[in-house]
């Protein structure tokens, strides 16, 4: 491995923009991180790709991801593409000896995720690192919540209650983008956003889901094809296509530690923009977090004489909190983009130090198995389904 880690990013959409910001920022704010070079950005559209290269700050552009992986001057491959391409790109990159960070969910189904995890485990024998990009693990307030749980301040865990609520496709004339196509996205709200709260529950509690009972629902069955949408009404084109993924996912869960959980993910919650929330209730107390107030954690200590006072707010902007010392003085809040810089920092630090980054591809496989079990349960009228 060269002293400077040379990065190739595949994909230049929303996640590509966010990841580019993280790659640009990591050395500015984390001086102990190895130096990174934004060597190359890759995508299918040559013209759009060149614009992204200039805007995002990459040195070169390439339209063929296979040529990228074949290059000897690339150390890291960052996969920001749609889920249907993750397996092929990640396995090829790992076999080529490249470290790989891959956007979530790891794959579109468990069989693809199994192949990816196997490739990652094999590559790890040669010190090749891999990680799934579950960025919410890097929210300082959630890192504090994890510390509270691990230190026993919540006692025995009884309940996990998690939601991820958005409203960006509630307009029935919103176009049939790739996230609404099962072939490309794998699933809808289930894979796109429920994957985050499944991983967050595991991150916080250290306990995996063993069985689920779920349902999936698609409210809008047909939408205008891309290009036919001009706002709140359809455009002049009459082309429409079928929505082949879920709009909302609901499931209950049993955990290996004996706790029970309820999970909801929807892109039809009017007024909710990015309300990823999780509450954990234990014998000694509770924590509650909502990403729309991402710098705050609510904590209830049920052992304290004033427990009837309910929750108190913990502002996770103090320099003693995970990651925060790299940024601003206490009380100066951080945002969504910072979680990705933290993610990149942890990944390149693991490469530098020879440690195993987390969440691993095996962790991504676990999440995918839960997603698959929810789909099976929903197809069997919410029958209790084992995660295996």
FIVORO-693471 format. One record per residue (C-alpha): residue in one letter; x, y, z. Coordinates in Angstrom, 3 decimals, always signed. Example, Ala and Ser with C-alpha at 12.3 -4.5 7.8 and 13.67 -1.06 7.14 Angstrom:
// FIVORO-693471
+------+----------+----------+----------+
! code !        u !        v !        w !
+------+----------+----------+----------+
!    A !  +12.300 !   -4.500 !   +7.800 !
!    S !  +13.670 !   -1.060 !   +7.140 !
+------+----------+----------+----------+
//
This chain:
// FIVORO-693471
+------+----------+----------+----------+
! code !        u !        v !        w !
+------+----------+----------+----------+
!    X !   +0.000 !   +0.000 !   +0.000 !
!    X !   +1.312 !   +3.435 !   -0.919 !
!    X !   +1.645 !   +6.133 !   +1.729 !
!    X !   -1.182 !   +8.069 !   +0.093 !
!    X !   -4.401 !   +6.106 !   -0.407 !
!    X !   -5.626 !   +6.663 !   -3.957 !
!    X !   -9.384 !   +6.462 !   -4.270 !
!    X !  -11.697 !   +5.622 !   -7.148 !
!    X !  -15.393 !   +6.296 !   -6.643 !
!    X !  -17.955 !   +4.543 !   -8.826 !
!    X !  -21.211 !   +6.486 !   -9.076 !
!    X !  -21.808 !  +10.227 !   -9.023 !
!    X !  -25.429 !  +10.750 !   -7.907 !
!    X !  -26.630 !  +11.830 !   -4.470 !
!    X !  -24.363 !   +9.405 !   -2.615 !
!    X !  -21.460 !  +10.226 !   -4.912 !
!    X !  -21.797 !  +13.887 !   -3.994 !
!    X !  -21.897 !  +13.118 !   -0.270 !
!    X !  -18.968 !  +10.683 !   -0.428 !
!    X !  -16.916 !  +13.178 !   -2.458 !
!    X !  -17.421 !  +15.766 !   +0.252 !
!    X !  -16.206 !  +13.242 !   +2.827 !
!    X !  -13.101 !  +12.335 !   +0.844 !
!    X !  -12.277 !  +16.043 !   +0.460 !
!    X !  -12.789 !  +16.750 !   +4.166 !
!    X !  -11.197 !  +13.833 !   +5.980 !
!    X !   -7.588 !  +15.069 !   +5.938 !
!    X !   -8.573 !  +18.628 !   +6.824 !
!    X !  -10.303 !  +17.643 !  +10.050 !
!    X !   -8.634 !  +14.376 !  +11.055 !
!    X !   -4.879 !  +14.950 !  +10.841 !
!    X !   -4.118 !  +11.436 !  +12.076 !
!    X !   -5.863 !   +9.901 !   +9.053 !
!    X !   -3.661 !   +8.661 !   +6.201 !
!    X !   -3.491 !  +11.000 !   +3.243 !
!    X !   -6.052 !  +10.332 !   +0.552 !
!    X !   -6.047 !  +11.306 !   -3.098 !
!    X !   -9.291 !  +11.638 !   -5.035 !
!    X !   -7.812 !   +9.967 !   -8.084 !
!    X !  -10.767 !   +8.960 !  -10.213 !
!    X !  -14.545 !   +9.119 !  -10.526 !
!    X !  -16.424 !   +6.598 !  -12.640 !
!    X !  -19.894 !   +6.595 !  -14.189 !
!    X !  -21.780 !   +5.713 !  -17.350 !
!    X !  -22.591 !   +9.118 !  -18.847 !
!    X !  -19.419 !  +10.762 !  -20.123 !
!    X !  -20.767 !  +14.323 !  -20.181 !
!    X !  -22.455 !  +14.161 !  -16.764 !
!    X !  -19.400 !  +12.435 !  -15.354 !
!    X !  -17.058 !  +15.213 !  -16.454 !
!    X !  -19.284 !  +17.767 !  -14.776 !
!    X !  -19.269 !  +15.716 !  -11.580 !
!    X !  -15.491 !  +15.329 !  -11.746 !
!    X !  -15.007 !  +19.084 !  -11.849 !
!    X !  -17.675 !  +19.911 !   -9.272 !
!    X !  -16.735 !  +17.209 !   -6.774 !
!    X !  -12.961 !  +17.606 !   -7.143 !
!    X !  -11.716 !  +14.353 !   -8.706 !
!    X !   -8.544 !  +14.260 !  -10.828 !
!    X !   -9.723 !  +11.911 !  -13.577 !
!    X !  -12.903 !  +10.389 !  -14.992 !
!    X !  -13.582 !   +6.946 !  -16.488 !
!    X !  -16.769 !   +5.363 !  -17.853 !
!    X !  -15.670 !   +1.717 !  -17.527 !
!    X !  -15.518 !   +0.464 !  -13.932 !
!    X !  -13.597 !   -2.645 !  -14.998 !
!    X !  -10.753 !   -0.451 !  -16.269 !
!    X !  -10.785 !   +1.354 !  -12.919 !
!    X !  -10.356 !   -1.869 !  -10.961 !
!    X !   -7.568 !   -3.033 !  -13.281 !
!    X !   -5.463 !   +0.059 !  -12.543 !
!    X !   -2.445 !   -0.489 !  -10.306 !
!    X !   -2.591 !   +3.068 !   -8.946 !
!    X !   -5.943 !   +2.619 !   -7.188 !
!    X !   -5.984 !   +1.517 !   -3.541 !
!    X !   -9.644 !   +2.029 !   -2.593 !
!    X !  -12.856 !   +1.507 !   -4.540 !
!    X !  -15.870 !   +3.403 !   -3.201 !
!    X !  -19.146 !   +1.966 !   -4.570 !
!    X !  -21.989 !   +4.503 !   -4.728 !
!    X !  -24.055 !   +2.840 !   -7.451 !
!    X !  -27.533 !   +1.282 !   -7.388 !
!    X !  -27.878 !   -2.021 !   -5.548 !
!    X !  -28.052 !   -4.229 !   -8.644 !
!    X !  -24.369 !   -3.524 !   -9.422 !
!    X !  -22.868 !   -3.877 !   -5.943 !
!    X !  -22.114 !   -7.584 !   -6.105 !
!    X !  -20.234 !   -7.600 !   -9.409 !
!    X !  -18.190 !   -4.480 !   -8.725 !
!    X !  -17.321 !   -5.288 !   -5.111 !
!    X !  -16.242 !   -8.874 !   -5.756 !
!    X !  -14.112 !   -7.851 !   -8.739 !
!    X !  -12.478 !   -5.072 !   -6.722 !
!    X !  -11.761 !   -7.320 !   -3.743 !
!    X !  -10.242 !   -9.985 !   -5.988 !
!    X !   -8.059 !   -7.277 !   -7.507 !
!    X !   -6.747 !   -6.447 !   -4.037 !
!    X !   -8.591 !   -3.133 !   -3.643 !
!    X !  -10.037 !   -2.028 !   -0.334 !
!    X !  -13.792 !   -1.579 !   -0.773 !
!    X !  -16.360 !   +0.635 !   +0.894 !
!    X !  -19.872 !   -0.055 !   -0.398 !
!    X !  -23.091 !   +1.884 !   +0.076 !
!    X !  -26.000 !   +0.235 !   +1.850 !
!    X !  -27.820 !   -2.029 !   +1.605 !
!    X !  -24.952 !   -4.348 !   +0.762 !
!    X !  -26.876 !   -6.063 !   -2.039 !
!    X !  -30.366 !   -6.583 !   -3.433 !
!    X !  -30.859 !   -9.977 !   -1.776 !
!    X !  -29.177 !  -12.381 !   +0.609 !
!    X !  -27.678 !  -14.618 !   -2.080 !
!    X !  -25.771 !  -11.658 !   -3.542 !
!    X !  -24.750 !  -10.519 !   -0.068 !
!    X !  -23.463 !  -14.011 !   +0.793 !
!    X !  -21.190 !  -13.958 !   -2.264 !
!    X !  -19.931 !  -10.492 !   -1.322 !
!    X !  -19.266 !  -11.451 !   +2.292 !
!    X !  -17.407 !  -14.574 !   +1.196 !
!    X !  -15.245 !  -12.502 !   -1.166 !
!    X !  -14.561 !   -9.997 !   +1.627 !
!    X !  -13.590 !  -12.740 !   +4.077 !
!    X !  -11.232 !  -14.260 !   +1.514 !
!    X !   -9.680 !  -10.883 !   +0.679 !
!    X !   -9.194 !  -10.142 !   +4.378 !
!    X !   -6.653 !  -12.989 !   +4.492 !
!    X !   -4.462 !  -10.715 !   +2.353 !
!    X !   -5.161 !   -7.629 !   +4.513 !
!    X !   -7.709 !   -6.215 !   +2.050 !
!    X !  -10.338 !   -4.247 !   +3.968 !
!    X !  -14.051 !   -3.829 !   +3.296 !
!    X !  -16.896 !   -1.949 !   +4.942 !
!    X !  -20.599 !   -1.202 !   +4.432 !
!    X !  -21.532 !   +2.479 !   +4.531 !
!    X !  -24.144 !   +2.620 !   +7.286 !
!    X !  -23.406 !   +6.254 !   +8.067 !
!    X !  -25.813 !   +6.627 !  +11.008 !
!    X !  -23.391 !   +4.649 !  +13.146 !
!    X !  -21.202 !   +7.759 !  +12.937 !
!    X !  -23.713 !  +10.184 !  +14.465 !
!    X !  -22.049 !  +11.301 !  +17.727 !
!    X !  -25.357 !  +11.178 !  +19.646 !
!    X !  -25.887 !   +7.543 !  +18.646 !
!    X !  -22.304 !   +6.740 !  +19.603 !
!    X !  -23.100 !   +8.203 !  +23.041 !
!    X !  -26.280 !   +6.113 !  +23.191 !
!    X !  -24.204 !   +3.016 !  +22.491 !
!    X !  -21.885 !   +3.949 !  +25.366 !
!    X !  -24.859 !   +4.294 !  +27.708 !
!    X !  -26.167 !   +0.853 !  +26.739 !
!    X !  -22.761 !   -0.875 !  +26.874 !
!    X !  -22.035 !   +0.599 !  +30.313 !
!    X !  -25.274 !   -0.898 !  +31.654 !
!    X !  -27.110 !   +2.383 !  +32.262 !
!    X !  -30.240 !   +0.999 !  +30.575 !
!    X !  -30.029 !   -2.377 !  +32.337 !
!    X !  -31.784 !   -5.312 !  +30.674 !
!    X !  -33.074 !   -4.304 !  +27.241 !
!    X !  -36.795 !   -4.889 !  +26.730 !
!    X !  -37.871 !   -2.852 !  +23.705 !
!    X !  -36.403 !   -1.430 !  +20.501 !
!    X !  -38.697 !   +0.963 !  +18.662 !
!    X !  -37.386 !   +2.300 !  +15.362 !
!    X !  -38.838 !   +4.397 !  +12.553 !
!    X !  -37.543 !   +5.917 !   +9.350 !
!    X !  -40.076 !   +8.333 !   +7.911 !
!    X !  -39.844 !  +10.360 !   +4.691 !
!    X !  -42.371 !  +11.923 !   +2.294 !
!    X !  -40.481 !  +12.548 !   -0.943 !
!    X !  -42.607 !  +10.293 !   -3.195 !
!    X !  -46.020 !  +11.046 !   -1.703 !
!    X !  -47.017 !  +12.928 !   -4.882 !
!    X !  -48.612 !  +10.249 !   -7.118 !
!    X !  -47.191 !  +12.017 !  -10.180 !
!    X !  -43.610 !  +11.781 !   -8.946 !
!    X !  -41.690 !   +9.889 !  -11.667 !
!    X !  -40.699 !   +6.244 !  -11.770 !
!    X !  -37.076 !   +6.709 !  -10.694 !
!    X !  -34.695 !   +3.774 !  -10.255 !
!    X !  -35.443 !   +3.483 !   -6.539 !
!    X !  -38.976 !   +2.382 !   -7.490 !
!    X !  -37.769 !   -0.465 !   -9.712 !
!    X !  -37.171 !   -3.778 !   -7.944 !
!    X !  -34.646 !   -4.965 !  -10.554 !
!    X !  -32.412 !   -2.004 !   -9.766 !
!    X !  -33.148 !   -1.202 !   -6.132 !
!    X !  -34.046 !   -4.639 !   -4.761 !
!    X !  -36.848 !   -3.216 !   -2.632 !
!    X !  -38.372 !   +0.123 !   -1.742 !
!    X !  -38.571 !   +1.711 !   +1.706 !
!    X !  -37.573 !   -1.671 !   +3.131 !
!    X !  -34.067 !   -1.795 !   +1.663 !
!    X !  -33.516 !   +1.916 !   +1.209 !
!    X !  -34.265 !   +3.124 !   +4.735 !
!    X !  -35.361 !   +0.197 !   +6.954 !
!    X !  -31.851 !   -1.193 !   +6.393 !
!    X !  -30.524 !   +1.783 !   +8.389 !
!    X !  -32.708 !   +1.201 !  +11.435 !
!    X !  -32.028 !   -2.539 !  +11.398 !
!    X !  -28.301 !   -1.814 !  +11.481 !
!    X !  -28.763 !   +0.926 !  +14.099 !
!    X !  -30.602 !   -1.486 !  +16.411 !
!    X !  -27.734 !   -3.977 !  +16.121 !
!    X !  -25.112 !   -1.257 !  +16.564 !
!    X !  -26.745 !   +0.048 !  +19.735 !
!    X !  -27.774 !   -3.178 !  +21.445 !
!    X !  -25.184 !   -5.622 !  +20.108 !
!    X !  -28.052 !   -8.058 !  +19.629 !
!    X !  -29.336 !   -9.444 !  +16.319 !
!    X !  -32.909 !   -9.957 !  +15.160 !
!    X !  -33.853 !  -13.641 !  +15.067 !
!    X !  -37.403 !  -13.552 !  +13.683 !
!    X !  -39.806 !  -11.051 !  +12.125 !
!    X !  -43.455 !  -10.620 !  +11.264 !
!    X !  -43.994 !   -8.020 !   +8.610 !
!    X !  -46.056 !   -6.443 !   +5.904 !
!    X !  -45.205 !   -4.399 !   +2.838 !
!    X !  -47.543 !   -2.113 !   +0.937 !
!    X !  -47.375 !   -0.158 !   -2.303 !
!    X !  -49.793 !   +2.774 !   -2.280 !
!    X !  -49.130 !   +4.133 !   -5.782 !
!    X !  -49.022 !   +1.269 !   -8.267 !
!    X !  -48.119 !   +3.276 !  -11.384 !
!    X !  -46.139 !   +6.445 !  -12.015 !
!    X !  -45.014 !   +8.670 !  -14.912 !
!    X !  -41.843 !   +7.577 !  -16.614 !
!    X !  -38.852 !   +9.883 !  -16.029 !
!    X !  -39.193 !  +12.996 !  -18.160 !
!    X !  -42.976 !  +13.080 !  -17.822 !
!    X !  -42.917 !  +14.914 !  -14.477 !
!    X !  -42.967 !  +18.712 !  -14.266 !
!    X !  -43.917 !  +19.349 !  -10.646 !
!    X !  -47.134 !  +18.621 !   -8.815 !
!    X !  -48.845 !  +17.511 !  -12.028 !
!    X !  -47.821 !  +15.188 !  -14.835 !
!    X !  -46.048 !  +16.583 !  -17.863 !
!    X !  -47.126 !  +16.228 !  -21.447 !
!    X !  -45.845 !  +12.684 !  -21.816 !
!    X !  -48.411 !   +9.959 !  -21.192 !
!    X !  -45.797 !   +7.271 !  -20.563 !
!    X !  -46.293 !   +5.467 !  -17.279 !
!    X !  -44.816 !   +2.387 !  -15.662 !
!    X !  -45.492 !   +0.021 !  -12.788 !
!    X !  -43.986 !   +0.571 !   -9.335 !
!    X !  -42.448 !   -2.770 !   -8.395 !
!    X !  -41.243 !   -2.053 !   -4.841 !
!    X !  -42.867 !   -1.340 !   -1.494 !
!    X !  -43.805 !   +2.189 !   -0.435 !
!    X !  -43.924 !   +1.244 !   +3.239 !
!    X !  -42.611 !   -1.557 !   +5.425 !
!    X !  -43.809 !   -2.507 !   +8.901 !
!    X !  -42.529 !   -5.376 !  +11.021 !
!    X !  -42.169 !   -6.614 !  +14.553 !
!    X !  -39.047 !   -8.454 !  +15.624 !
!    X !  -37.594 !  -10.724 !  +18.266 !
!    X !  -33.974 !  -10.212 !  +19.339 !
!    X !  -31.497 !  -12.821 !  +20.481 !
!    X !  -31.191 !  -11.043 !  +23.860 !
!    X !  -34.913 !  -11.525 !  +24.542 !
!    X !  -36.006 !   -8.004 !  +23.586 !
!    X !  -38.818 !   -7.265 !  +21.155 !
!    X !  -38.821 !   -4.598 !  +18.478 !
!    X !  -41.102 !   -2.682 !  +16.162 !
!    X !  -39.865 !   -1.148 !  +12.910 !
!    X !  -41.540 !   +1.177 !  +10.423 !
!    X !  -40.094 !   +2.583 !   +7.211 !
!    X !  -42.098 !   +4.687 !   +4.800 !
!    X !  -41.662 !   +7.341 !   +2.134 !
!    X !  -45.323 !   +8.390 !   +2.578 !
!    X !  -45.216 !  +10.162 !   +5.959 !
!    X !  -46.307 !  +13.675 !   +4.990 !
!    X !  -44.209 !  +16.289 !   +6.777 !
!    X !  -41.416 !  +13.891 !   +7.714 !
!    X !  -38.292 !  +14.670 !   +5.708 !
!    X !  -35.647 !  +12.407 !   +7.195 !
!    X !  -37.038 !  +11.306 !  +10.545 !
!    X !  -34.849 !   +8.351 !  +11.422 !
!    X !  -35.598 !   +7.655 !  +15.083 !
!    X !  -34.855 !   +4.892 !  +17.548 !
!    X !  -35.841 !   +4.326 !  +21.168 !
!    X !  -34.437 !   +1.632 !  +23.429 !
!    X !  -36.180 !   +0.822 !  +26.721 !
!    X !  -34.464 !   -1.114 !  +29.493 !
!    X !  -34.973 !   -2.050 !  +33.141 !
!    X !  -32.971 !   +0.964 !  +34.344 !
!    X !  -33.712 !   +3.586 !  +31.715 !
!    X !  -34.285 !   +4.535 !  +28.099 !
!    X !  -32.689 !   +6.438 !  +25.242 !
!    X !  -34.418 !   +8.172 !  +22.339 !
!    X !  -32.872 !   +9.660 !  +19.192 !
!    X !  -34.335 !  +11.405 !  +16.150 !
!    X !  -32.023 !  +12.337 !  +13.286 !
!    X !  -33.967 !  +15.523 !  +12.595 !
!    X !  -32.451 !  +16.641 !  +15.928 !
!    X !  -29.230 !  +14.791 !  +15.251 !
!    X !  -27.056 !  +16.563 !  +17.815 !
!    X !  -29.378 !  +15.597 !  +20.678 !
!    X !  -29.915 !  +12.388 !  +22.605 !
!    X !  -32.747 !  +11.983 !  +25.106 !
!    X !  -31.912 !   +9.851 !  +28.138 !
!    X !  -34.142 !   +8.691 !  +30.973 !
!    X !  -32.537 !   +7.339 !  +34.153 !
!    X !  -35.207 !   +5.275 !  +35.901 !
!    X !  -32.947 !   +4.620 !  +38.895 !
!    X !  -32.698 !   +8.303 !  +39.814 !
!    X !  -34.929 !   +9.748 !  +42.559 !
!    X !  -36.266 !  +12.305 !  +40.068 !
!    X !  -37.112 !   +9.641 !  +37.486 !
!    X !  -40.667 !  +10.988 !  +37.322 !
!    X !  -39.180 !  +13.988 !  +35.496 !
!    X !  -38.883 !  +11.856 !  +32.361 !
!    X !  -36.220 !  +12.314 !  +29.714 !
!    X !  -33.356 !  +14.796 !  +29.831 !
!    X !  -31.518 !  +16.142 !  +26.798 !
!    X !  -27.873 !  +15.311 !  +26.170 !
!    X !  -26.308 !  +17.685 !  +23.644 !
!    X !  -23.652 !  +15.617 !  +21.883 !
!    X !  -21.428 !  +18.478 !  +20.714 !
!    X !  -18.839 !  +18.429 !  +23.483 !
!    X !  -15.275 !  +17.595 !  +22.499 !
!    X !  -15.369 !  +14.519 !  +24.695 !
!    X !  -18.020 !  +12.895 !  +22.521 !
!    X !  -16.967 !  +10.567 !  +19.681 !
!    X !  -15.741 !  +12.436 !  +16.567 !
!    X !  -16.807 !  +15.891 !  +17.766 !
!    X !  -13.357 !  +17.120 !  +18.820 !
!    X !  -12.408 !  +17.286 !  +15.138 !
!    X !  -15.041 !  +19.944 !  +14.418 !
!    X !  -16.343 !  +23.008 !  +16.251 !
!    X !  -16.585 !  +24.359 !  +19.825 !
!    X !  -19.299 !  +22.870 !  +22.082 !
!    X !  -22.815 !  +23.858 !  +21.043 !
!    X !  -21.837 !  +24.393 !  +17.401 !
!    X !  -23.851 !  +21.640 !  +15.794 !
!    X !  -22.719 !  +19.303 !  +13.039 !
!    X !  -24.805 !  +17.919 !  +10.157 !
!    X !  -25.609 !  +15.006 !   +7.884 !
!    X !  -22.445 !  +15.305 !   +5.806 !
!    X !  -20.203 !  +14.953 !   +8.857 !
!    X !  -21.357 !  +11.367 !   +9.410 !
!    X !  -19.814 !  +10.398 !   +6.074 !
!    X !  -16.520 !  +12.114 !   +6.922 !
!    X !  -16.475 !  +10.095 !  +10.165 !
!    X !  -17.207 !   +6.963 !   +8.154 !
!    X !  -14.327 !   +7.606 !   +5.747 !
!    X !  -12.036 !   +8.447 !   +8.652 !
!    X !  -12.782 !   +5.148 !  +10.376 !
!    X !  -12.331 !   +3.219 !   +7.132 !
!    X !   -8.960 !   +4.672 !   +6.121 !
!    X !   -7.743 !   +4.467 !   +9.730 !
!    X !   -8.532 !   +0.746 !   +9.727 !
!    X !   -6.516 !   +0.371 !   +6.526 !
!    X !   -3.626 !   +2.273 !   +8.073 !
!    X !   -3.723 !   +0.385 !  +11.378 !
!    X !   -4.462 !   -3.073 !   +9.982 !
!    X !   -7.702 !   -3.378 !  +11.974 !
!    X !  -11.112 !   -4.583 !  +10.815 !
!    X !  -13.483 !   -1.765 !   +9.859 !
!    X !  -17.083 !   -1.893 !  +10.990 !
!    X !  -19.758 !   -2.535 !   +9.852 !
!    X !  -18.280 !   -5.399 !   +7.878 !
!    X !  -19.703 !   -7.141 !   +4.833 !
!    X !  -20.785 !   -9.866 !   +7.267 !
!    X !  -22.793 !   -7.209 !   +9.117 !
!    X !  -24.268 !   -6.103 !   +5.804 !
!    X !  -25.202 !   -9.717 !   +5.097 !
!    X !  -27.021 !   -9.921 !   +8.437 !
!    X !  -29.084 !   -6.830 !   +7.565 !
!    X !  -29.895 !   -8.298 !   +4.159 !
!    X !  -31.084 !  -11.532 !   +5.773 !
!    X !  -33.479 !   -9.531 !   +7.947 !
!    X !  -34.751 !   -7.644 !   +4.887 !
!    X !  -35.315 !  -10.913 !   +3.042 !
!    X !  -37.134 !  -12.400 !   +6.031 !
!    X !  -39.481 !   -9.396 !   +6.154 !
!    X !  -40.272 !   -9.898 !   +2.469 !
!    X !  -40.969 !  -13.595 !   +3.039 !
!    X !  -43.202 !  -12.812 !   +6.028 !
!    X !  -45.108 !  -10.153 !   +4.097 !
!    X !  -45.683 !  -12.626 !   +1.275 !
!    X !  -47.072 !  -15.137 !   +3.798 !
!    X !  -49.637 !  -12.798 !   +5.409 !
!    X !  -47.277 !  -11.586 !   +8.154 !
!    X !  -46.360 !  -15.085 !   +9.285 !
!    X !  -43.535 !  -15.187 !  +11.826 !
!    X !  -40.357 !  -15.829 !   +9.817 !
!    X !  -36.925 !  -16.833 !  +11.096 !
!    X !  -33.875 !  -14.843 !  +10.063 !
!    X !  -31.398 !  -17.383 !   +8.681 !
+------+----------+----------+----------+
//
